[in-house]
C-alpha cells in the first residue's frame, strides 16, 4: 500500500511538471539528452548517499535523536521488505518525477534557491524528520547547480535515482 502511494505521488509530480511545462512553454524534456557524463549520475548519487551516512554516523555519536528516529522509525520500516527491482523502480521514478518538476520546471520559473526551498520543505514531513529536509536541501542545491552548469536533466535524474537507490 505504501509503495502504491509513493508511486501515485511521484506520477502526480510528473504530471504537474508536464502540464506546467506545456502551458508555460518550458520544455524541460528537451534537456534529457544522454551524454557520457550522464553515466556518472548514479555514482555521484551513491556517493552523496555515502556522505549522508557518514554525517549520520557522526551525528548519531552525539545522541542525535532526530537522526535515529528518521532511520529506525520511518525509513527502515518503509523500505525493509523492498526487493532490489522494487527499490530500483522507486528510485528511478522518484528521480524522474521530482527532477522533472523541481529542476525542469520550478528552477526555470523561480531559480535554484526558491525551487530548492520548496524541494527541501516537501521532504520534511514533520518536526521529527526536519533533518531529512535539511539533507534534501543540501542535495537539492547541488543538483540545481549541476543542472544549471550542464543543462542535463538526465544527469540530475540519475544522481537523484542513485542517491535514493543507495538509501533504500
RODO-2510 file (C-alpha; in nm, 4 decimals, decimal comma):
residues 168
     n   res          X          Y          Z
     1     x     0,0000     0,0000     0,0000
     2     x     0,2824     0,2410     0,0831
     3     x     0,4575     0,1553    -0,2442
     4     x     0,1422     0,2398    -0,4409
     5     x     0,1018     0,5658    -0,2513
     6     x     0,4626     0,6640    -0,3264
     7     x     0,4176     0,5687    -0,6910
     8     x     0,0992     0,7734    -0,7205
     9     x     0,2608     1,0761    -0,5548
    10     x     0,5564     1,0645    -0,7938
    11     x     0,3319     1,0379    -1,1003
    12     x     0,1277     1,3352    -0,9793
    13     x     0,4511     1,5361    -0,9585
    14     x     0,5460     1,4248    -1,3117
    15     x     0,2007     1,5123    -1,4468
    16     x     0,2330     1,8547    -1,2858
    17     x     0,5754     1,9026    -1,4456
    18     x     0,4473     1,8074    -1,7910
    19     x     0,1332     2,0196    -1,7659
    20     x     0,3181     2,3216    -1,6292
    21     x     0,5851     2,2843    -1,8969
    22     x     0,3292     2,2773    -2,1767
    23     x     0,1361     2,5798    -2,0537
    24     x     0,4444     2,7864    -1,9682
    25     x     0,6489     2,6733    -2,2715
    26     x     0,9240     2,5256    -2,0549
    27     x     1,0190     2,2144    -2,2464
    28     x     1,2373     2,0507    -1,9813
    29     x     1,2162     1,7147    -2,1613
    30     x     1,4488     1,8593    -2,4268
    31     x     1,7187     1,8600    -2,1590
    32     x     1,7110     1,4813    -2,1286
    33     x     1,9874     1,4401    -2,3851
    34     x     2,2064     1,1498    -2,2839
    35     x     2,5792     1,2173    -2,2836
    36     x     2,8752     1,0312    -2,1418
    37     x     2,8691     1,2436    -1,8265
    38     x     2,5192     1,1127    -1,7526
    39     x     2,6714     0,7705    -1,6864
    40     x     2,8265     0,9169    -1,3720
    41     x     2,4874     1,0206    -1,2309
    42     x     2,4155     0,7074    -1,0252
    43     x     2,7741     0,7010    -0,8988
    44     x     2,7528     1,0613    -0,7820
    45     x     2,4142     0,9870    -0,6227
    46     x     2,5520     0,6893    -0,4349
    47     x     2,8471     0,8999    -0,3175
    48     x     2,6042     1,1646    -0,1910
    49     x     2,4195     0,8956    -0,0001
    50     x     2,7525     0,7769     0,1419
    51     x     2,8226     1,1313     0,2591
    52     x     2,4799     1,1330     0,4231
    53     x     2,5552     0,8079     0,6045
    54     x     2,8875     0,9467     0,7220
    55     x     2,7134     1,2564     0,8563
    56     x     2,4503     1,0324     1,0201
    57     x     2,7224     0,8281     1,1908
    58     x     2,8957     1,1410     1,3153
    59     x     2,5719     1,2912     1,4449
    60     x     2,4443     0,9676     1,5991
    61     x     2,7593     0,9558     1,8111
    62     x     2,6297     1,2735     1,9721
    63     x     2,2930     1,1147     2,0646
    64     x     2,1155     1,2967     1,7837
    65     x     1,7676     1,1538     1,8388
    66     x     1,6153     1,3032     1,5207
    67     x     1,8523     1,1025     1,3034
    68     x     1,7855     0,7825     1,4913
    69     x     1,4096     0,8372     1,4710
    70     x     1,4238     0,9064     1,0972
    71     x     1,6260     0,5937     1,0212
    72     x     1,4700     0,3454     1,2643
    73     x     1,1079     0,4612     1,2755
    74     x     1,0475     0,5867     0,9214
    75     x     1,2960     0,4665     0,6606
    76     x     1,3662     0,1112     0,7781
    77     x     1,0001     0,0082     0,8206
    78     x     0,9085     0,1743     0,4913
    79     x     1,1725     0,0052     0,2750
    80     x     1,2667    -0,3066     0,4739
    81     x     1,0824    -0,5542     0,2513
    82     x     1,1618    -0,3927    -0,0835
    83     x     1,3193    -0,6200    -0,3417
    84     x     1,6067    -0,4829    -0,5498
    85     x     1,3818    -0,4342    -0,8581
    86     x     1,1216    -0,2526    -0,6453
    87     x     1,3902    -0,0308    -0,4899
    88     x     1,5338     0,0447    -0,8325
    89     x     1,1864     0,1248    -0,9640
    90     x     1,1064     0,3633    -0,6800
    91     x     1,4486     0,5280    -0,7116
    92     x     1,4108     0,5825    -1,0874
    93     x     1,0520     0,7014    -1,0651
    94     x     1,1305     0,9469    -0,7858
    95     x     1,4348     1,0748    -0,9745
    96     x     1,2416     1,1256    -1,2980
    97     x     0,9307     1,2784    -1,1431
    98     x     1,0917     1,5027    -0,8831
    99     x     1,3746     1,6319    -1,1007
   100     x     1,1407     1,6974    -1,3938
   101     x     0,9321     1,9169    -1,1671
   102     x     1,1841     2,0772    -0,9314
   103     x     1,4745     2,1299    -1,1722
   104     x     1,2925     2,1206    -1,5067
   105     x     1,0025     2,3472    -1,4087
   106     x     1,0456     2,5246    -1,0760
   107     x     1,4131     2,6056    -1,1219
   108     x     1,3322     2,7596    -1,4617
   109     x     1,0480     2,9604    -1,3080
   110     x     1,1803     3,0505    -0,9634
   111     x     1,5561     2,9948    -0,9671
   112     x     1,7777     2,7482    -0,7844
   113     x     1,7275     2,8750    -0,4301
   114     x     1,3495     2,9188    -0,4212
   115     x     1,2828     2,5917    -0,6031
   116     x     1,5185     2,4196    -0,3635
   117     x     1,3496     2,5611    -0,0555
   118     x     1,0247     2,4094    -0,1824
   119     x     1,2076     2,0814    -0,2576
   120     x     1,3503     2,0717     0,0957
   121     x     1,0191     2,1580     0,2624
   122     x     0,8389     1,8825     0,0731
   123     x     1,0978     1,6334     0,2003
   124     x     1,0248     1,7339     0,5594
   125     x     0,7187     1,5522     0,6835
   126     x     0,7233     1,6714     1,0428
   127     x     0,9461     1,8288     1,3043
   128     x     1,0873     1,4871     1,3853
   129     x     1,2297     1,4488     1,0344
   130     x     1,3495     1,8038     0,9763
   131     x     1,6969     1,6637     0,9173
   132     x     1,5699     1,4820     0,6057
   133     x     1,4511     1,8161     0,4722
   134     x     1,7856     1,9756     0,5522
   135     x     1,9733     1,6973     0,3725
   136     x     1,7324     1,7179     0,0768
   137     x     1,8006     2,0905     0,0665
   138     x     2,1770     2,0392     0,0567
   139     x     2,1490     1,7745    -0,2139
   140     x     1,8935     1,9883    -0,3986
   141     x     2,1289     2,2863    -0,4187
   142     x     2,3966     2,0543    -0,5541
   143     x     2,1527     1,9140    -0,8139
   144     x     2,0333     2,2622    -0,9064
   145     x     2,3829     2,3835    -0,9801
   146     x     2,4713     2,0677    -1,1726
   147     x     2,1626     2,1215    -1,3872
   148     x     2,2436     2,4908    -1,4338
   149     x     2,6018     2,4138    -1,5413
   150     x     2,5446     2,1046    -1,7576
   151     x     2,1905     2,1637    -1,8822
   152     x     2,1413     1,7874    -1,8496
   153     x     1,8230     1,6859    -1,6759
   154     x     1,9215     1,3215    -1,7300
   155     x     2,2308     1,3689    -1,5176
   156     x     2,0430     1,5117    -1,2186
   157     x     1,7724     1,2453    -1,2569
   158     x     2,0352     0,9719    -1,2396
   159     x     2,2144     1,1352    -0,9460
   160     x     1,8827     1,1595    -0,7601
   161     x     1,7932     0,7997    -0,8500
   162     x     2,1391     0,6745    -0,7484
   163     x     2,1078     0,8528    -0,4135
   164     x     1,7610     0,7130    -0,3489
   165     x     1,8554     0,3594    -0,4567
   166     x     2,1521     0,3619    -0,2201
   167     x     1,9240     0,4921     0,0565
   168     x     1,6649     0,2199     0,0040
***
